[in-house]
Amino acid sequence: MHFILASRSPARRATLESAGVHPTVIVSEVDEEAVLDALPGGRAFSGGPTTPADEVMALARAKQEAVTEILCEEDSPFQEAPSDALVVVGCDSMLELDGRMLGKPHIPDVARARIREMRGRTAVLWTGHSMARVSPARPGATRTVAGTDTASASTLVHFGDISDREIDAYVATGEPLGVAGSFTVDGLGGPFITGVTGDYHSVVGISLPLVRTMAAGLGVFWPDLWGAAG
């Protein structure tokens, strides 16, 4: 069994590795804004039926499907080796605060403003997960998808009373610019988080209990993934 992570997040990879799963990373080139814009009824809290879970699951599914398609192409190197079945997982996270879904800020001023707004408060971190089990390679045949599942996890994140000076210093490190909600719980942002209600791993970016449950639903015995690599 070989595990493919459809995400460039080092935190997700490290979380899996700490649990004994050593994935191969294949990054999808999904246009996230286009995926969200295509959701029925528009984005969450825009007056339509879309929910926060819908958004993160749509993004996770798009990433998983893009990588799964690559693995199933006739000229994919995975058609020859490895010959075992593949498990592909895509993930995406967003922070819900005051009815808004916050992704990566990218810009220092945006990160700074968001963290000031979050300090001393509680927000919901949503993480979407999409998994596909891809059949073993067979001589003269391309791989096929044997099953898929998509789910989301939500966790409450409690932020401390962070001073303006601390926020400026944190933003200056560059760390919050490329992460959902403008913070990390497993990095430099950890000391500013006073608590987590729910699955800590989901806040890092991938819920290990949820992924194990999804894998079981697709007929994958979790211990078979220990040491698994692409």
QUIQUI-V112725 format. One record per helix or strand. SS is the DSSP state (alpha for helix, beta for strand). FROM is the first residue (numbers start at 1). TO is the last residue. If there is no record, write none. Layout:
SS	FROM	TO
SS	FROM	TO
This chain:
beta	2	5
alpha	10	18
beta	24	25
alpha	32	37
alpha	52	72
alpha	77	79
beta	86	97
beta	100	102
beta	104	104
alpha	108	118
beta	122	134
beta	138	138
beta	141	141
beta	145	159
alpha	164	172
alpha	175	178
beta	180	180
alpha	190	192
beta	193	197
alpha	200	204
alpha	208	217
alpha	222	225
